[in-house]
Amino acid sequence: MDEYEIQCPYCGETITLFLDSGGQNTQEMVSDCDVCCRPIRLHCAWGEEGELTRVDARRDGDGHF
């Protein structure tokens, strides 16, 4: 499981996410902000060695990545 910090696209607070690839190279998911409780749409990518390489965060409903 990888630990990753993002800035909430709603309230701007920095939050820590714990992400697991589940054996996939990319994943899209929704996680609520720990501060303002709004849903954040995440697109995560892992490298060939299983390392987290990218996390994009958007407001839920702002379209696809």
All heavy atoms as TSV, in Angstrom:
chain	resi	resn	atom	element	x	y	z
A	1	MET	N	N	0.846	-1.165	0.000
A	1	MET	CA	C	0.000	0.000	0.000
A	1	MET	C	C	0.899	1.237	0.000
A	1	MET	O	O	1.848	1.315	0.768
A	1	MET	CB	C	-0.904	-0.023	1.227
A	1	MET	CG	C	-1.956	1.045	1.162
A	1	MET	SD	S	-3.327	0.798	2.296
A	1	MET	CE	C	-4.263	-0.433	1.433
A	2	ASP	N	N	0.586	2.192	-0.877
A	2	ASP	CA	C	1.378	3.414	-1.000
A	2	ASP	C	C	0.690	4.569	-0.286
A	2	ASP	O	O	-0.531	4.730	-0.355
A	2	ASP	CB	C	1.546	3.792	-2.478
A	2	ASP	CG	C	2.384	2.794	-3.243
A	2	ASP	OD1	O	3.547	2.622	-2.861
A	2	ASP	OD2	O	1.879	2.190	-4.196
A	3	GLU	N	N	1.484	5.399	0.385
A	3	GLU	CA	C	0.991	6.606	1.035
A	3	GLU	C	C	1.284	7.778	0.110
A	3	GLU	O	O	2.398	7.902	-0.414
A	3	GLU	CB	C	1.711	6.787	2.372
A	3	GLU	CG	C	1.211	7.934	3.184
A	3	GLU	CD	C	1.885	7.992	4.536
A	3	GLU	OE1	O	2.145	6.942	5.138
A	3	GLU	OE2	O	2.152	9.127	4.974
A	4	TYR	N	N	0.285	8.633	-0.125
A	4	TYR	CA	C	0.443	9.731	-1.078
A	4	TYR	C	C	-0.342	10.929	-0.565
A	4	TYR	O	O	-1.474	10.779	-0.116
A	4	TYR	CB	C	-0.075	9.300	-2.459
A	4	TYR	CG	C	0.374	10.173	-3.583
A	4	TYR	CD1	C	1.609	9.995	-4.185
A	4	TYR	CD2	C	-0.439	11.196	-4.058
A	4	TYR	CE1	C	2.028	10.805	-5.223
A	4	TYR	CE2	C	-0.027	12.010	-5.097
A	4	TYR	CZ	C	1.206	11.812	-5.673
A	4	TYR	OH	O	1.609	12.610	-6.701
A	5	GLU	N	N	0.243	12.116	-0.633
A	5	GLU	CA	C	-0.448	13.330	-0.218
A	5	GLU	C	C	-0.944	14.093	-1.434
A	5	GLU	O	O	-0.223	14.235	-2.428
A	5	GLU	CB	C	0.476	14.222	0.602
A	5	GLU	CG	C	0.763	13.675	1.975
A	5	GLU	CD	C	1.550	14.634	2.840
A	5	GLU	OE1	O	2.123	15.617	2.316
A	5	GLU	OE2	O	1.597	14.397	4.059
A	6	ILE	N	N	-2.195	14.570	-1.341
A	6	ILE	CA	C	-2.765	15.403	-2.394
A	6	ILE	C	C	-3.391	16.635	-1.755
A	6	ILE	O	O	-3.636	16.666	-0.547
A	6	ILE	CB	C	-3.842	14.669	-3.228
A	6	ILE	CG1	C	-5.057	14.312	-2.354
A	6	ILE	CG2	C	-3.279	13.458	-3.929
A	6	ILE	CD1	C	-6.293	13.963	-3.147
A	7	GLN	N	N	-3.660	17.617	-2.583
A	7	GLN	CA	C	-4.400	18.794	-2.130
A	7	GLN	C	C	-5.843	18.606	-2.576
A	7	GLN	O	O	-6.111	18.321	-3.749
A	7	GLN	CB	C	-3.810	20.050	-2.744
A	7	GLN	CG	C	-4.430	21.316	-2.220
A	7	GLN	CD	C	-3.729	22.548	-2.752
A	7	GLN	OE1	O	-2.931	22.488	-3.674
A	7	GLN	NE2	N	-4.050	23.680	-2.173
A	8	CYS	N	N	-6.781	18.731	-1.647
A	8	CYS	CA	C	-8.196	18.578	-1.969
A	8	CYS	C	C	-8.606	19.640	-2.983
A	8	CYS	O	O	-8.338	20.825	-2.784
A	8	CYS	CB	C	-9.042	18.696	-0.699
A	8	CYS	SG	S	-10.821	18.692	-1.027
A	9	PRO	N	N	-9.258	19.237	-4.091
A	9	PRO	CA	C	-9.671	20.211	-5.107
A	9	PRO	C	C	-10.853	21.080	-4.649
A	9	PRO	O	O	-11.217	22.025	-5.338
A	9	PRO	CB	C	-10.059	19.336	-6.301
A	9	PRO	CG	C	-10.379	18.007	-5.722
A	9	PRO	CD	C	-9.547	17.869	-4.497
A	10	TYR	N	N	-11.435	20.796	-3.503
A	10	TYR	CA	C	-12.541	21.598	-2.964
A	10	TYR	C	C	-12.052	22.599	-1.923
A	10	TYR	O	O	-12.193	23.800	-2.093
A	10	TYR	CB	C	-13.610	20.709	-2.318
A	10	TYR	CG	C	-14.304	19.778	-3.258
A	10	TYR	CD1	C	-13.902	18.454	-3.369
A	10	TYR	CD2	C	-15.381	20.202	-4.029
A	10	TYR	CE1	C	-14.553	17.583	-4.223
A	10	TYR	CE2	C	-16.038	19.340	-4.890
A	10	TYR	CZ	C	-15.616	18.027	-4.976
A	10	TYR	OH	O	-16.264	17.164	-5.825
A	11	CYS	N	N	-11.460	22.079	-0.831
A	11	CYS	CA	C	-11.105	22.948	0.303
A	11	CYS	C	C	-9.633	23.353	0.322
A	11	CYS	O	O	-9.249	24.235	1.084
A	11	CYS	CB	C	-11.491	22.278	1.625
A	11	CYS	SG	S	-10.509	20.812	2.074
A	12	GLY	N	N	-8.800	22.702	-0.495
A	12	GLY	CA	C	-7.384	23.058	-0.577
A	12	GLY	C	C	-6.497	22.454	0.495
A	12	GLY	O	O	-5.285	22.649	0.479
A	13	GLU	N	N	-7.069	21.722	1.437
A	13	GLU	CA	C	-6.276	21.095	2.492
A	13	GLU	C	C	-5.482	19.917	1.937
A	13	GLU	O	O	-5.922	19.234	1.018
A	13	GLU	CB	C	-7.177	20.599	3.622
A	13	GLU	CG	C	-7.833	21.703	4.407
A	13	GLU	CD	C	-6.858	22.496	5.255
A	13	GLU	OE1	O	-5.859	21.922	5.738
A	13	GLU	OE2	O	-7.101	23.705	5.434
A	14	THR	N	N	-4.312	19.678	2.513
A	14	THR	CA	C	-3.502	18.523	2.147
A	14	THR	C	C	-4.011	17.317	2.929
A	14	THR	O	O	-4.158	17.387	4.150
A	14	THR	CB	C	-2.023	18.770	2.464
A	14	THR	OG1	O	-1.581	19.904	1.707
A	14	THR	CG2	C	-1.175	17.558	2.109
A	15	ILE	N	N	-4.296	16.239	2.207
A	15	ILE	CA	C	-4.764	15.014	2.846
A	15	ILE	C	C	-3.872	13.858	2.405
A	15	ILE	O	O	-3.267	13.894	1.336
A	15	ILE	CB	C	-6.252	14.712	2.529
A	15	ILE	CG1	C	-6.480	14.557	1.031
A	15	ILE	CG2	C	-7.157	15.782	3.117
A	15	ILE	CD1	C	-7.872	14.071	0.663
A	16	THR	N	N	-3.794	12.851	3.240
A	16	THR	CA	C	-2.989	11.668	2.956
A	16	THR	C	C	-3.897	10.535	2.516
A	16	THR	O	O	-4.903	10.251	3.163
A	16	THR	CB	C	-2.196	11.238	4.209
A	16	THR	OG1	O	-1.364	12.321	4.612
A	16	THR	CG2	C	-1.333	10.022	3.910
A	17	LEU	N	N	-3.542	9.927	1.396
A	17	LEU	CA	C	-4.278	8.776	0.869
A	17	LEU	C	C	-3.417	7.530	1.017
A	17	LEU	O	O	-2.189	7.599	0.919
A	17	LEU	CB	C	-4.592	8.976	-0.614
A	17	LEU	CG	C	-5.377	10.213	-1.005
A	17	LEU	CD1	C	-5.411	10.337	-2.515
A	17	LEU	CD2	C	-6.781	10.145	-0.439
A	18	PHE	N	N	-4.054	6.409	1.236
A	18	PHE	CA	C	-3.371	5.118	1.246
A	18	PHE	C	C	-3.933	4.325	0.070
A	18	PHE	O	O	-5.118	3.998	0.042
A	18	PHE	CB	C	-3.603	4.399	2.584
A	18	PHE	CG	C	-2.985	5.145	3.724
A	18	PHE	CD1	C	-3.724	6.058	4.460
A	18	PHE	CD2	C	-1.647	4.965	4.036
A	18	PHE	CE1	C	-3.153	6.764	5.500
A	18	PHE	CE2	C	-1.060	5.673	5.075
A	18	PHE	CZ	C	-1.820	6.575	5.808
A	19	LEU	N	N	-3.096	4.080	-0.941
A	19	LEU	CA	C	-3.541	3.522	-2.209
A	19	LEU	C	C	-2.905	2.160	-2.453
A	19	LEU	O	O	-1.725	1.952	-2.175
A	19	LEU	CB	C	-3.168	4.474	-3.349
A	19	LEU	CG	C	-3.705	5.898	-3.200
A	19	LEU	CD1	C	-3.043	6.817	-4.218
A	19	LEU	CD2	C	-5.207	5.927	-3.347
A	20	ASP	N	N	-3.689	1.263	-3.009
A	20	ASP	CA	C	-3.231	-0.082	-3.342
A	20	ASP	C	C	-3.562	-0.350	-4.799
A	20	ASP	O	O	-4.701	-0.138	-5.228
A	20	ASP	CB	C	-3.918	-1.100	-2.435
A	20	ASP	CG	C	-3.431	-2.520	-2.646
A	20	ASP	OD1	O	-2.505	-2.730	-3.463
A	20	ASP	OD2	O	-3.980	-3.412	-2.003
A	21	SER	N	N	-2.602	-0.815	-5.562
A	21	SER	CA	C	-2.801	-1.039	-6.994
A	21	SER	C	C	-3.779	-2.169	-7.265
A	21	SER	O	O	-4.389	-2.213	-8.330
A	21	SER	CB	C	-1.475	-1.334	-7.687
A	21	SER	OG	O	-1.000	-2.609	-7.313
A	22	GLY	N	N	-3.903	-3.106	-6.346
A	22	GLY	CA	C	-4.767	-4.259	-6.588
A	22	GLY	C	C	-4.296	-5.067	-7.791
A	22	GLY	O	O	-5.080	-5.762	-8.416
A	23	GLY	N	N	-3.002	-4.952	-8.117
A	23	GLY	CA	C	-2.439	-5.689	-9.244
A	23	GLY	C	C	-2.676	-5.032	-10.595
A	23	GLY	O	O	-2.356	-5.611	-11.624
A	24	GLN	N	N	-3.207	-3.831	-10.601
A	24	GLN	CA	C	-3.491	-3.133	-11.862
A	24	GLN	C	C	-2.455	-2.037	-12.102
A	24	GLN	O	O	-1.829	-1.542	-11.172
A	24	GLN	CB	C	-4.876	-2.511	-11.801
A	24	GLN	CG	C	-5.990	-3.523	-11.591
A	24	GLN	CD	C	-7.336	-2.839	-11.465
A	24	GLN	OE1	O	-7.533	-1.721	-11.896
A	24	GLN	NE2	N	-8.283	-3.531	-10.860
A	25	ASN	N	N	-2.299	-1.642	-13.376
A	25	ASN	CA	C	-1.381	-0.554	-13.719
A	25	ASN	C	C	-2.022	0.812	-13.517
A	25	ASN	O	O	-1.329	1.781	-13.222
A	25	ASN	CB	C	-0.904	-0.676	-15.165
A	25	ASN	CG	C	-0.015	-1.872	-15.360
A	25	ASN	OD1	O	0.628	-2.332	-14.428
A	25	ASN	ND2	N	0.021	-2.392	-16.570
A	26	THR	N	N	-3.331	0.898	-13.726
A	26	THR	CA	C	-4.058	2.151	-13.506
A	26	THR	C	C	-5.368	1.845	-12.795
A	26	THR	O	O	-5.899	0.739	-12.892
A	26	THR	CB	C	-4.373	2.891	-14.828
A	26	THR	OG1	O	-5.210	2.070	-15.639
A	26	THR	CG2	C	-3.114	3.266	-15.580
A	27	GLN	N	N	-5.850	2.844	-12.097
A	27	GLN	CA	C	-7.102	2.704	-11.378
A	27	GLN	C	C	-7.781	4.055	-11.290
A	27	GLN	O	O	-7.115	5.078	-11.152
A	27	GLN	CB	C	-6.828	2.226	-9.944
A	27	GLN	CG	C	-7.328	0.884	-9.621
A	27	GLN	CD	C	-7.053	0.539	-8.162
A	27	GLN	OE1	O	-6.911	1.387	-7.302
A	27	GLN	NE2	N	-6.965	-0.735	-7.896
A	28	GLU	N	N	-9.100	4.061	-11.376
A	28	GLU	CA	C	-9.902	5.236	-11.098
A	28	GLU	C	C	-10.775	4.919	-9.911
A	28	GLU	O	O	-11.334	3.825	-9.824
A	28	GLU	CB	C	-10.778	5.603	-12.307
A	28	GLU	CG	C	-10.271	6.818	-13.014
A	28	GLU	CD	C	-11.233	7.350	-14.050
A	28	GLU	OE1	O	-12.333	7.787	-13.698
A	28	GLU	OE2	O	-10.836	7.320	-15.222
A	29	MET	N	N	-10.849	5.857	-8.975
A	29	MET	CA	C	-11.655	5.630	-7.780
A	29	MET	C	C	-12.129	6.969	-7.228
A	29	MET	O	O	-11.680	8.025	-7.668
A	29	MET	CB	C	-10.848	4.875	-6.730
A	29	MET	CG	C	-9.640	5.636	-6.236
A	29	MET	SD	S	-8.512	4.646	-5.271
A	29	MET	CE	C	-7.516	3.957	-6.578
A	30	VAL	N	N	-13.029	6.910	-6.269
A	30	VAL	CA	C	-13.507	8.099	-5.584
A	30	VAL	C	C	-13.199	7.931	-4.111
A	30	VAL	O	O	-13.448	6.879	-3.528
A	30	VAL	CB	C	-15.020	8.301	-5.805
A	30	VAL	CG1	C	-15.522	9.488	-4.997
A	30	VAL	CG2	C	-15.325	8.505	-7.281
A	31	SER	N	N	-12.618	8.984	-3.513
A	31	SER	CA	C	-12.307	8.989	-2.088
A	31	SER	C	C	-12.778	10.311	-1.506
A	31	SER	O	O	-12.612	11.363	-2.136
A	31	SER	CB	C	-10.805	8.830	-1.892
A	31	SER	OG	O	-10.474	8.822	-0.519
A	32	ASP	N	N	-13.382	10.274	-0.337
A	32	ASP	CA	C	-13.845	11.503	0.302
A	32	ASP	C	C	-12.694	12.216	0.995
A	32	ASP	O	O	-11.824	11.576	1.596
A	32	ASP	CB	C	-14.932	11.201	1.331
A	32	ASP	CG	C	-16.220	10.708	0.707
A	32	ASP	OD1	O	-16.437	10.973	-0.491
A	32	ASP	OD2	O	-17.013	10.070	1.409
A	33	CYS	N	N	-12.715	13.550	0.953
A	33	CYS	CA	C	-11.736	14.367	1.666
A	33	CYS	C	C	-11.937	14.172	3.162
A	33	CYS	O	O	-13.065	14.207	3.658
A	33	CYS	CB	C	-11.913	15.837	1.283
A	33	CYS	SG	S	-10.868	16.966	2.251
A	34	ASP	N	N	-10.837	13.989	3.892
A	34	ASP	CA	C	-10.910	13.821	5.342
A	34	ASP	C	C	-11.303	15.113	6.058
A	34	ASP	O	O	-11.728	15.078	7.205
A	34	ASP	CB	C	-9.561	13.358	5.896
A	34	ASP	CG	C	-9.196	11.959	5.450
A	34	ASP	OD1	O	-10.109	11.176	5.124
A	34	ASP	OD2	O	-7.991	11.652	5.436
A	35	VAL	N	N	-11.159	16.257	5.388
A	35	VAL	CA	C	-11.448	17.545	6.015
A	35	VAL	C	C	-12.860	18.012	5.695
A	35	VAL	O	O	-13.663	18.257	6.590
A	35	VAL	CB	C	-10.408	18.606	5.582
A	35	VAL	CG1	C	-10.720	19.967	6.178
A	35	VAL	CG2	C	-9.011	18.154	5.964
A	36	CYS	N	N	-13.209	18.120	4.391
A	36	CYS	CA	C	-14.519	18.672	4.007
A	36	CYS	C	C	-15.530	17.604	3.601
A	36	CYS	O	O	-16.694	17.913	3.348
A	36	CYS	CB	C	-14.366	19.700	2.893
A	36	CYS	SG	S	-13.883	19.008	1.278
A	37	CYS	N	N	-15.091	16.346	3.518
A	37	CYS	CA	C	-15.953	15.179	3.232
A	37	CYS	C	C	-16.543	15.152	1.821
A	37	CYS	O	O	-17.444	14.365	1.541
A	37	CYS	CB	C	-17.081	15.059	4.265
A	37	CYS	SG	S	-16.467	14.862	5.943
A	38	ARG	N	N	-16.038	15.972	0.918
A	38	ARG	CA	C	-16.535	15.943	-0.469
A	38	ARG	C	C	-15.807	14.858	-1.262
A	38	ARG	O	O	-14.646	14.535	-0.988
A	38	ARG	CB	C	-16.332	17.299	-1.120
A	38	ARG	CG	C	-17.219	18.357	-0.528
A	38	ARG	CD	C	-17.004	19.654	-1.220
A	38	ARG	NE	N	-17.941	20.655	-0.757
A	38	ARG	CZ	C	-17.810	21.934	-1.008
A	38	ARG	NH1	N	-16.776	22.371	-1.718
A	38	ARG	NH2	N	-18.701	22.783	-0.562
A	39	PRO	N	N	-16.471	14.311	-2.295
A	39	PRO	CA	C	-15.876	13.219	-3.070
A	39	PRO	C	C	-14.825	13.710	-4.075
A	39	PRO	O	O	-15.071	14.639	-4.835
A	39	PRO	CB	C	-17.074	12.610	-3.790
A	39	PRO	CG	C	-18.029	13.752	-3.940
A	39	PRO	CD	C	-17.846	14.602	-2.712
A	40	ILE	N	N	-13.665	13.078	-4.044
A	40	ILE	CA	C	-12.568	13.405	-4.956
A	40	ILE	C	C	-12.382	12.227	-5.901
A	40	ILE	O	O	-12.220	11.083	-5.471
A	40	ILE	CB	C	-11.257	13.649	-4.180
A	40	ILE	CG1	C	-11.448	14.753	-3.147
A	40	ILE	CG2	C	-10.126	13.988	-5.155
A	40	ILE	CD1	C	-10.305	14.833	-2.152
A	41	ARG	N	N	-12.411	12.492	-7.214
A	41	ARG	CA	C	-12.166	11.452	-8.218
A	41	ARG	C	C	-10.664	11.364	-8.442
A	41	ARG	O	O	-9.998	12.352	-8.728
A	41	ARG	CB	C	-12.880	11.773	-9.524
A	41	ARG	CG	C	-12.638	10.701	-10.586
A	41	ARG	CD	C	-13.588	10.793	-11.747
A	41	ARG	NE	N	-14.972	10.631	-11.355
A	41	ARG	CZ	C	-15.576	9.458	-11.123
A	41	ARG	NH1	N	-14.891	8.340	-11.225
A	41	ARG	NH2	N	-16.837	9.396	-10.795
A	42	LEU	N	N	-10.126	10.159	-8.280
A	42	LEU	CA	C	-8.690	9.919	-8.398
A	42	LEU	C	C	-8.386	9.020	-9.582
A	42	LEU	O	O	-9.113	8.064	-9.842
A	42	LEU	CB	C	-8.173	9.233	-7.133
A	42	LEU	CG	C	-8.415	9.955	-5.818
A	42	LEU	CD1	C	-8.160	9.015	-4.656
A	42	LEU	CD2	C	-7.542	11.190	-5.726
A	43	HIS	N	N	-7.317	9.337	-10.282
A	43	HIS	CA	C	-6.774	8.467	-11.320
A	43	HIS	C	C	-5.340	8.180	-10.894
A	43	HIS	O	O	-4.524	9.098	-10.775
A	43	HIS	CB	C	-6.804	9.136	-12.694
A	43	HIS	CG	C	-6.237	8.258	-13.761
A	43	HIS	ND1	N	-6.967	7.282	-14.375
A	43	HIS	CD2	C	-5.000	8.209	-14.306
A	43	HIS	CE1	C	-6.208	6.662	-15.261
A	43	HIS	NE2	N	-5.010	7.210	-15.233
A	44	CYS	N	N	-5.047	6.909	-10.630
A	44	CYS	CA	C	-3.740	6.506	-10.110
A	44	CYS	C	C	-3.035	5.594	-11.102
A	44	CYS	O	O	-3.678	4.780	-11.770
A	44	CYS	CB	C	-3.912	5.758	-8.790
A	44	CYS	SG	S	-4.914	6.633	-7.589
A	45	ALA	N	N	-1.705	5.721	-11.176
A	45	ALA	CA	C	-0.910	4.879	-12.069
A	45	ALA	C	C	0.280	4.327	-11.303
A	45	ALA	O	O	0.895	5.030	-10.491
A	45	ALA	CB	C	-0.433	5.679	-13.273
A	46	TRP	N	N	0.589	3.053	-11.569
A	46	TRP	CA	C	1.721	2.378	-10.955
A	46	TRP	C	C	2.686	1.926	-12.046
A	46	TRP	O	O	2.275	1.536	-13.131
A	46	TRP	CB	C	1.246	1.156	-10.162
A	46	TRP	CG	C	0.613	1.503	-8.860
A	46	TRP	CD1	C	1.230	1.555	-7.646
A	46	TRP	CD2	C	-0.750	1.842	-8.610
A	46	TRP	NE1	N	0.335	1.915	-6.679
A	46	TRP	CE2	C	-0.889	2.091	-7.237
A	46	TRP	CE3	C	-1.875	1.977	-9.423
A	46	TRP	CZ2	C	-2.097	2.462	-6.653
A	46	TRP	CZ3	C	-3.079	2.340	-8.843
A	46	TRP	CH2	C	-3.179	2.580	-7.471
A	47	GLY	N	N	3.990	1.957	-11.739
A	47	GLY	CA	C	5.017	1.539	-12.681
A	47	GLY	C	C	5.182	0.030	-12.705
A	47	GLY	O	O	4.508	-0.712	-11.988
A	48	GLU	N	N	6.100	-0.419	-13.529
A	48	GLU	CA	C	6.350	-1.849	-13.715
A	48	GLU	C	C	6.826	-2.537	-12.444
A	48	GLU	O	O	6.600	-3.729	-12.249
A	48	GLU	CB	C	7.371	-2.060	-14.837
A	48	GLU	CG	C	6.828	-1.705	-16.200
A	48	GLU	CD	C	7.842	-1.945	-17.297
A	48	GLU	OE1	O	8.779	-2.743	-17.085
A	48	GLU	OE2	O	7.687	-1.339	-18.364
A	49	GLU	N	N	7.486	-1.794	-11.567
A	49	GLU	CA	C	7.992	-2.351	-10.311
A	49	GLU	C	C	6.953	-2.269	-9.195
A	49	GLU	O	O	7.240	-2.607	-8.048
A	49	GLU	CB	C	9.266	-1.614	-9.884
A	49	GLU	CG	C	10.371	-1.659	-10.904
A	49	GLU	CD	C	10.929	-3.059	-11.084
A	49	GLU	OE1	O	11.054	-3.784	-10.077
A	49	GLU	OE2	O	11.234	-3.425	-12.229
A	50	GLY	N	N	5.749	-1.783	-9.518
A	50	GLY	CA	C	4.684	-1.661	-8.523
A	50	GLY	C	C	4.708	-0.371	-7.743
A	50	GLY	O	O	3.956	-0.198	-6.788
A	51	GLU	N	N	5.578	0.573	-8.163
A	51	GLU	CA	C	5.681	1.844	-7.467
A	51	GLU	C	C	4.615	2.822	-7.989
A	51	GLU	O	O	4.302	2.844	-9.180
A	51	GLU	CB	C	7.077	2.452	-7.625
A	51	GLU	CG	C	7.387	3.054	-8.988
A	51	GLU	CD	C	7.727	2.039	-10.079
A	51	GLU	OE1	O	7.660	0.822	-9.859
A	51	GLU	OE2	O	8.044	2.491	-11.197
A	52	LEU	N	N	4.047	3.605	-7.095
A	52	LEU	CA	C	3.058	4.606	-7.466
A	52	LEU	C	C	3.766	5.710	-8.229
A	52	LEU	O	O	4.730	6.298	-7.741
A	52	LEU	CB	C	2.393	5.155	-6.204
A	52	LEU	CG	C	1.237	6.120	-6.398
A	52	LEU	CD1	C	0.074	5.442	-7.118
A	52	LEU	CD2	C	0.769	6.652	-5.046
A	53	THR	N	N	3.338	5.983	-9.463
A	53	THR	CA	C	4.017	6.975	-10.298
A	53	THR	C	C	3.222	8.255	-10.502
A	53	THR	O	O	3.798	9.295	-10.806
A	53	THR	CB	C	4.345	6.389	-11.686
A	53	THR	OG1	O	3.137	5.960	-12.310
A	53	THR	CG2	C	5.314	5.228	-11.569
A	54	ARG	N	N	1.895	8.188	-10.339
A	54	ARG	CA	C	1.098	9.384	-10.611
A	54	ARG	C	C	-0.270	9.269	-9.942
A	54	ARG	O	O	-0.884	8.209	-9.946
A	54	ARG	CB	C	0.920	9.544	-12.112
A	54	ARG	CG	C	0.189	10.791	-12.499
A	54	ARG	CD	C	0.122	10.940	-13.995
A	54	ARG	NE	N	-0.617	12.149	-14.292
A	54	ARG	CZ	C	-0.502	12.829	-15.377
A	54	ARG	NH1	N	0.307	12.412	-16.319
A	54	ARG	NH2	N	-1.194	13.917	-15.579
A	55	VAL	N	N	-0.725	10.406	-9.396
A	55	VAL	CA	C	-2.083	10.517	-8.869
A	55	VAL	C	C	-2.647	11.843	-9.336
A	55	VAL	O	O	-2.070	12.899	-9.085
A	55	VAL	CB	C	-2.124	10.445	-7.324
A	55	VAL	CG1	C	-3.542	10.648	-6.826
A	55	VAL	CG2	C	-1.573	9.125	-6.825
A	56	ASP	N	N	-3.746	11.791	-10.075
A	56	ASP	CA	C	-4.463	12.990	-10.489
A	56	ASP	C	C	-5.751	13.056	-9.687
A	56	ASP	O	O	-6.453	12.056	-9.553
A	56	ASP	CB	C	-4.806	12.939	-11.982
A	56	ASP	CG	C	-3.569	13.000	-12.854
A	56	ASP	OD1	O	-2.674	13.813	-12.559
A	56	ASP	OD2	O	-3.499	12.241	-13.833
A	57	ALA	N	N	-6.062	14.232	-9.157
A	57	ALA	CA	C	-7.265	14.401	-8.338
A	57	ALA	C	C	-8.127	15.515	-8.923
A	57	ALA	O	O	-7.632	16.584	-9.262
A	57	ALA	CB	C	-6.873	14.743	-6.902
A	58	ARG	N	N	-9.422	15.226	-9.041
A	58	ARG	CA	C	-10.390	16.204	-9.547
A	58	ARG	C	C	-11.642	16.158	-8.697
A	58	ARG	O	O	-11.915	15.171	-8.032
A	58	ARG	CB	C	-10.801	15.873	-10.979
A	58	ARG	CG	C	-9.745	16.059	-11.991
A	58	ARG	CD	C	-10.346	15.911	-13.358
A	58	ARG	NE	N	-9.299	16.041	-14.359
A	58	ARG	CZ	C	-9.471	15.821	-15.639
A	58	ARG	NH1	N	-10.648	15.431	-16.078
A	58	ARG	NH2	N	-8.495	15.972	-16.485
A	59	ARG	N	N	-12.413	17.221	-8.802
A	59	ARG	CA	C	-13.741	17.189	-8.187
A	59	ARG	C	C	-14.568	16.121	-8.874
A	59	ARG	O	O	-14.517	15.989	-10.096
A	59	ARG	CB	C	-14.430	18.541	-8.348
A	59	ARG	CG	C	-13.763	19.652	-7.603
A	59	ARG	CD	C	-14.500	20.955	-7.850
A	59	ARG	NE	N	-13.824	22.031	-7.174
A	59	ARG	CZ	C	-14.445	23.079	-6.657
A	59	ARG	NH1	N	-15.755	23.202	-6.771
A	59	ARG	NH2	N	-13.764	24.012	-6.041
A	60	ASP	N	N	-15.313	15.361	-8.105
A	60	ASP	CA	C	-16.184	14.346	-8.695
A	60	ASP	C	C	-17.224	15.049	-9.547
A	60	ASP	O	O	-17.802	16.045	-9.144
A	60	ASP	CB	C	-16.844	13.510	-7.603
A	60	ASP	CG	C	-17.517	12.275	-8.151
A	60	ASP	OD1	O	-17.050	11.748	-9.170
A	60	ASP	OD2	O	-18.517	11.829	-7.544
A	61	GLY	N	N	-17.426	14.568	-10.752
A	61	GLY	CA	C	-18.382	15.178	-11.675
A	61	GLY	C	C	-17.738	16.113	-12.685
A	61	GLY	O	O	-18.412	16.655	-13.546
A	62	ASP	N	N	-16.407	16.326	-12.590
A	62	ASP	CA	C	-15.698	17.209	-13.525
A	62	ASP	C	C	-15.279	16.480	-14.797
A	62	ASP	O	O	-14.431	16.951	-15.527
A	62	ASP	CB	C	-14.462	17.824	-12.871
A	62	ASP	CG	C	-14.792	19.030	-12.015
A	62	ASP	OD1	O	-15.958	19.436	-12.002
A	62	ASP	OD2	O	-13.881	19.553	-11.360
A	63	GLY	N	N	-15.826	15.317	-15.057
A	63	GLY	CA	C	-15.489	14.582	-16.276
A	63	GLY	C	C	-14.430	13.529	-16.031
A	63	GLY	O	O	-13.959	13.330	-14.925
A	64	HIS	N	N	-14.078	12.846	-17.099
A	64	HIS	CA	C	-13.092	11.755	-17.026
A	64	HIS	C	C	-11.699	12.280	-17.249
A	64	HIS	O	O	-11.486	13.356	-17.791
A	64	HIS	CB	C	-13.429	10.684	-18.080
A	64	HIS	CG	C	-14.758	10.032	-17.833
A	64	HIS	ND1	N	-14.930	9.101	-16.847
A	64	HIS	CD2	C	-15.948	10.217	-18.412
A	64	HIS	CE1	C	-16.194	8.708	-16.848
A	64	HIS	NE2	N	-16.842	9.363	-17.785
A	65	PHE	N	N	-10.709	11.485	-16.863
A	65	PHE	CA	C	-9.293	11.860	-17.026
A	65	PHE	C	C	-8.831	11.627	-18.423
A	65	PHE	O	O	-9.239	10.860	-19.162
A	65	PHE	CB	C	-8.432	11.054	-16.046
A	65	PHE	CG	C	-8.650	11.482	-14.643
A	65	PHE	CD1	C	-9.575	10.849	-13.835
A	65	PHE	CD2	C	-7.948	12.554	-14.137
A	65	PHE	CE1	C	-9.774	11.240	-12.534
A	65	PHE	CE2	C	-8.142	12.958	-12.835
A	65	PHE	CZ	C	-9.062	12.302	-12.034
